[in-house]
């Protein structure tokens, strides 16, 4: 995982070209969380961390997409989840 500034620099130099937005499995009564993961060099892992070193999580796909685009990823380089929306529960 990287801080926002380090991830931004890796994108600028071309080290990170794609990212994936995915849902985090949660208990039935918990909010679904969304993570941004990196793809390519460095393997598949969480891309961003918060100030405490935990994976940076978002409540919606659109929020995660907005953050990924603010880092410099283009819409074509962001892979969205192909599963249910976070508001849908089993």
C-alpha positions as a printed Julia matrix, in Angstrom:
90×3 Matrix{Float64}:
   0.0     0.0     0.0
   1.08    3.5    -0.69
   0.33    6.93    0.63
  -1.63    9.11   -1.75
   1.47   11.15   -2.69
   3.62    8.09   -3.37
   0.86    6.49   -5.5
   0.53    9.75   -7.43
   4.26    9.74   -8.18
   4.18    6.09   -9.31
   1.35    6.92  -11.72
   3.21    9.96  -13.06
   6.34    7.96  -13.89
   4.28    5.22  -15.53
   4.9     2.49  -12.95
   1.16    2.12  -12.24
  -1.0     2.1   -15.36
  -4.21    0.37  -14.27
  -6.25   -0.01  -11.14
  -9.23   -2.07  -10.12
 -12.08   -1.1    -7.82
 -13.45   -4.0    -5.81
 -15.83   -4.69   -2.97
 -14.6    -5.82    0.43
 -16.55   -8.73    1.92
 -18.42   -7.57    5.01
 -20.83   -9.03    7.51
 -24.53   -8.82    6.62
 -25.23   -5.76    8.76
 -22.09   -3.82    7.84
 -21.64   -1.26    5.1
 -20.03   -2.54    1.94
 -16.63   -0.96    1.51
 -14.79   -0.38   -1.74
 -11.01   -0.53   -2.24
  -8.77    0.61   -5.07
  -6.24   -2.07   -5.95
  -3.25   -1.8    -8.25
  -2.64   -4.06  -11.21
   0.61   -4.78  -12.96
   4.09   -4.38  -11.57
   4.09   -4.95   -7.86
   1.22   -7.44   -8.02
  -2.41   -7.07   -7.1
  -2.7    -5.32   -3.76
  -4.44   -2.39   -2.15
  -3.23    0.82   -3.71
  -3.87    3.42   -1.01
  -3.57    3.53    2.75
  -5.06    5.95    5.23
  -3.11    7.94    7.81
  -3.03    4.91   10.15
  -1.61    2.55    7.53
  -4.87    0.69    6.9
  -6.3     0.13    3.41
  -8.12    3.29    2.33
 -11.76    2.28    1.91
 -14.68    4.1     0.33
 -18.44    3.69    0.73
 -19.32    3.82   -2.97
 -17.79    2.83   -6.28
 -18.27    6.37   -7.58
 -16.28    7.81   -4.66
 -13.44    5.32   -5.24
 -13.5     6.09   -8.98
 -13.33    9.83   -8.28
 -10.29    9.32   -6.03
  -8.58    7.09   -8.61
  -9.16    9.73  -11.29
  -7.83   12.45   -8.99
  -4.62   10.41   -8.7
  -4.22   10.43  -12.47
  -5.82    7.21  -13.66
  -7.95    7.64  -16.78
 -11.45    6.24  -17.03
 -10.17    3.55  -19.41
  -7.53    2.39  -16.92
 -10.0     1.91  -14.04
 -11.64   -1.52  -13.92
 -14.99   -1.4   -12.16
 -16.51   -4.3   -10.21
 -18.86   -6.59  -12.12
 -20.88   -7.53   -9.06
 -23.84   -6.08   -7.23
 -23.89   -2.49   -6.13
 -22.79   -1.91   -2.53
 -26.35   -1.1    -1.48
 -27.63   -4.56   -2.46
 -27.42   -7.25    0.19
 -27.87  -11.01   -0.2
